[in-house]
């Protein structure tokens, strides 16, 4: 495989990785909002500012990948792949509750 074909695959991988990492920061806010009573054995440094900054910056990087002409196609493919998982998640969840 020519070397030129490796770069788009790496960009697609990076977009997916950033989406997952941004989701981790967002889940911290969601957990603290929904379950304020649970004990927290580990502190999140700088909460809520540092995790909030992290979520915003990773979102900006993902948007930049979608806006740049050189990475747009592969970023859209990565986004489509992630969005295809949404109906699968809800179907799986529905089956698990039966």
C-alpha positions as MATLAB code, in Angstrom:
seq = 'XXXXXXXXXXXXXXXXXXXXXXXXXXXXXXXXXXXXXXXXXXXXXXXXXXXXXXXXXXXXXXXXXXXXXXXXXXXXXXXXXXXXXXXXXXXXXXXXXX';
ca = [
       0.000    0.000    0.000;
       1.457    3.391   -0.940;
       2.460    5.691    1.895;
      -0.052    8.346    0.815;
      -2.946    6.078    1.804;
      -1.818    5.794    5.417;
      -2.414    9.462    6.265;
      -6.221    9.450    5.657;
      -6.582    6.325    7.800;
      -4.629    8.025   10.583;
      -6.850   11.128   10.332;
      -9.971    8.985   10.569;
      -8.538    7.232   13.627;
      -7.671   10.577   15.235;
     -11.208   11.936   14.752;
     -12.735    8.853   16.366;
     -10.250    9.025   19.241;
     -11.026   12.703   19.872;
     -14.778   12.016   19.895;
     -14.312    9.275   22.473;
     -12.041   11.404   24.647;
     -14.407   14.375   24.476;
     -17.210   12.054   25.536;
     -15.241   11.043   28.631;
     -15.045   14.663   29.761;
     -18.754   15.160   29.117;
     -19.646   12.032   31.088;
     -17.914   13.470   34.146;
     -20.302   16.438   34.120;
     -23.290   14.188   33.534;
     -22.386   11.838   36.392;
     -21.901   14.681   38.844;
     -25.217   16.208   37.849;
     -27.255   12.994   37.990;
     -25.622   11.352   41.018;
     -24.305   14.061   43.349;
     -24.627   11.789   46.394;
     -22.141    9.087   45.374;
     -18.713    9.184   47.011;
     -15.823   10.434   44.917;
     -12.614    8.669   45.942;
     -10.633   10.479   43.222;
     -10.859   14.207   42.647;
     -11.053   15.757   39.200;
      -8.442   18.531   39.248;
      -9.809   21.951   38.387;
     -13.430   20.752   38.180;
     -15.471   22.188   36.461;
     -13.101   24.490   34.568;
     -10.366   22.105   33.434;
     -12.682   19.293   32.242;
     -14.881   21.941   30.574;
     -11.897   23.401   28.748;
     -10.927   19.885   27.679;
     -14.384   19.203   26.211;
     -14.405   22.534   24.342;
     -10.898   22.147   22.899;
     -11.420   18.564   21.708;
     -14.694   19.707   20.118;
     -12.841   22.489   18.286;
     -10.265   20.017   16.997;
     -13.042   17.737   15.713;
     -14.753   20.682   13.996;
     -11.422   21.720   12.465;
     -10.999   18.231   11.011;
     -14.471   18.507    9.467;
     -13.856   22.008    8.068;
     -10.384   21.541    6.550;
     -10.638   20.442    2.932;
      -7.723   18.029    3.258;
      -9.371   16.059    6.093;
     -13.087   16.617    5.429;
     -13.834   13.395    3.544;
     -12.237   11.107    6.085;
     -13.607   13.088    9.012;
     -17.116   12.715    7.548;
     -16.547    8.985    7.103;
     -15.489    8.727   10.732;
     -18.493   10.749   11.872;
     -20.824    8.560    9.796;
     -19.273    5.445   11.293;
     -19.809    6.737   14.814;
     -23.390    7.801   14.039;
     -24.156    4.340   12.636;
     -23.483    3.018   16.104;
     -26.272    5.096   17.692;
     -29.200    2.937   16.483;
     -27.197   -0.184   17.312;
     -26.697    1.099   20.865;
     -30.410    1.746   21.386;
     -31.382   -1.625   19.880;
     -28.869   -3.383   22.129;
     -30.151   -1.478   25.151;
     -33.762   -2.377   24.328;
     -32.850   -6.066   24.031;
     -30.999   -5.962   27.343;
     -34.052   -4.671   29.236;
     -36.278   -7.559   28.085;
];
